[in-house]
Structures are given as C-alpha cells and as structure tokens.
C-alpha cells in the first residue's frame, strides 16, 4: 500500500528517508490522477521499501508542499533522494512505462 504523505509527515517520511522516495502529487478531481492511482498502489505493494518508498500527496490538502515543489500540473511524480528531488515524471502512463522510468531506483 502506498504511503500517504502530508505536510505533517513529509520531513520524516520523505526528506529524511534513507531510501529514495516516489511522491505522487495528485487530486481527487483529476482524471489522469485517478488512472495513475491504482498503478502507483500496485507499484507500492510490489516494491521493496529499502529500494524505493512509494506514496501519494494530495495537492488540495497540502498546498504549501505543492507550491514549494512547483507542481504546475498533475499527476506529477517526484523522486526524492537524500532529501532532494532528483527526478520528475509528469502525466499518466502505463505501469510498464512508469517502471521503466523508476528502473534506476529499483536496481
């Protein structure tokens, strides 16, 4: 199951994580986000957290973080490593395409 990130736990769960973290910035009203939601959940359930922690952040409920990381369109996924965003993935795609983009972190 994907982690639920928010402004209260972002520092501990994402920025201080010892492993890379995929953060899916999404909103309930976003059609492409609803397409990506089950894919992100599947990847979360299949991925070893010591390699990649996977979670979701609702942009409507966490506007400060959405602004801080300049999320201009959703779905946008950021990969954080050592507390910094190192990769950006924008838009909806197949599970296979998303896994291909995440391959460097899953090796």
Secondary structure, 3 states (H helix, E strand, C coil): CCEECCCCCHHHHHHCCCCEEEEEEECCCCHHHHHHHHHHHHHHHHCCCCCEEEEEEECCCCHHHHHHCCCCCCCEEEEEECCEEEEEEECCCCHHHHHHHHHHHHC
